[in-house]
């Protein structure tokens, strides 16, 4: 069965909402939760997730909120922390590894941590039984794909197109997928531009999809109550999980 990875912004609009949403997503087909760490300059993300980041920060988000939420979520759903390198450098990679192990978080997605830079932390991640998710882009050469995938763990994040999340571009990824599978046995999940309209098509040839902006845009919908937001996002997750497996 193809997997569904869902991204939500931590503590947007508050901690208790994030917990309720995460648990609802678990019940509606999300297999792995990317819990986003709000940051002021999310360079890989489009305007939807960027706006959610900024609102969470304006609302007073602190790293302790991430930990509080994770303690309640991670025992129930496979959870990864998705964030940018700055907070990890500021607090210390080992501090995050210690906390992740404490709460049962399984690893990290750090889009702006270059593969070569990440190698210095590999032993640390392994000692805490944490996965660092590696990215493969459509522009990567076969040699680059071989290099990046040799140290992959948990899954490989295939970027659907060059650019930022949520823009909905399309590229032919068949050769890239074939190259990944030549060198790695880890599952390949595709992200960027995946929503309820595109998921079925994008899931072809890969092992799952990663959905972010399609969920987060409803967090920003001021016409919906918190209860309605959870219901809407959960309904989309259920539809996508059914579509990619039909």
ABEGO torsion letter per residue (X at the ends): XBBBBBBBBBGOABAAAAAAAAAAAAAAGBABBBBBBBBABBAABBAAAAAAAAAAAAAGBBAAAAAAAAAAAAAABBBBBBBBAAAAAAAEAAAAAAAAAAAGBAEBBBAABBAAAAAAAAAAAAAAGBBBBBBBBAABBAAAAAAAAAABBGBBBBBABBEBBGAGBBBBAAAAAAAAAAABABBBBBBEGBBAAAAAAAABGBAEBBBAAAAAAAAABAABBAAAAAAAAAAAAAAAAAAAAX
